[in-house]
Amino acid sequence: MWSDVDAATWELKHSGTPNTDCQPSFTSVAGKVKHGMFSADECKTSLTENADGITLDYEFKIQVSASGSPTFPYDHEYTITCTYIREKQGLQASFLTQHSVTETGTGE
């Protein structure tokens, strides 16, 4: 069973104090990690205004720090970039963090 401790290790990196709203949920059947719905303004790593002045790129980073089952150590960060049209306000986002590893956890 995935626990709150597991969720905390998958929290989206962002400036400021830890925010439980930026933590994911887990699907019990497939064992997948799902981020959302969360406030893009609160949980983003960076925000870039594009040259067209109409769209914004929100960047989200996840650094997994857990070890052992059911989460296991990773040697990289996930980075997700989402482009949104400026007209929207109160932006929320969601995504699935997918991974595939061997029994050794090396991905080889």
N, C-alpha and C positions, 0 to 999 in steps of 0.2 A: 504494500500500500504506500502510495506517495504521500508524503507528509508536508506540513508547513515548513519544516527545516529544509526539505528538498526544494521547495518553491523559492525559499530565500536564496539558495545558491544559484538560481537561474535568474535572479533579478536583473532587470535592464539597468545598465550603467548610466548614471546621470549625475549632474552636480547637485550638491545639497545633501540633506540627510536621507537615510534609507526610507523608501516609500512602499508600503505594502501594496498600493494600487499598481505598482510597476512589476509586481511578481506575477508569474504565470499560473495557469491551472494545469492539471494533468488529466489525460483521459485514462481511465482505469483499464479499459480493454486493450487498447493499442499501445499504451505506455508512451503516448506522444506529449510533448510540451506545447501548450498553447498560450500565447500572449494576447490578451484582449478581453474585452474592450478596455483600453486605457487611454488616458489623456495624452495626446502626442506632445502637447506643450510641457507637461510635467515629466515625461519619461524619456524624452529625446536626449541623444548625446550631442548632436549639433543640428543647426538649421541654416540652410543656404537659400538666399533669394536668387533665382535664375535670371539670366540676362534679359529674358522676355518680360520680366516684371510681373508676370501673371502666375507663375508656378513657384512652389517652394519645395525644396528637398529636405525631408526630415531623415536623420540618420539615427538608428538604434543599434546599440552594441550589447551583446550578452557575453559575459565571461563566466564560465562554469567553474565553480571552485569546489564542488562536492567530490567525494571519493567513496568507493564502495557501492553496494547495491541499495536502491534501484538506480541511482545516478552513478556515474563513473567519471574518472578524470578525463579532461580534454587538454590538448596542447595548443589550442587556438581559440580565437574569439569568433562569434557569429557577428556579422555586420549586415544590417538590412537597411536599404535606402528606399524611401517611399516618396513619390512626387505627387503633390496635391495642388489643385487650382486655388488661388488666393481667395476667391469669393466665399469659400466655406469658413464658418466660424465654429468654435467648440469642437475642433477636430478630434475624432477618436480613431484608433487603429487596432488591428489585430493581425496575427500571423502565426503559423505553425513552424516551430523550429524542428527540422527533420535531420536525422543523422543515420548513418549506417556504419557499424563497426563489426569487426570479427570477434571471436570469443576472447582474443587476447586484448581487445580494446585498442589496437594500434591502427585499425583502418586499412591494414595491408592485406 
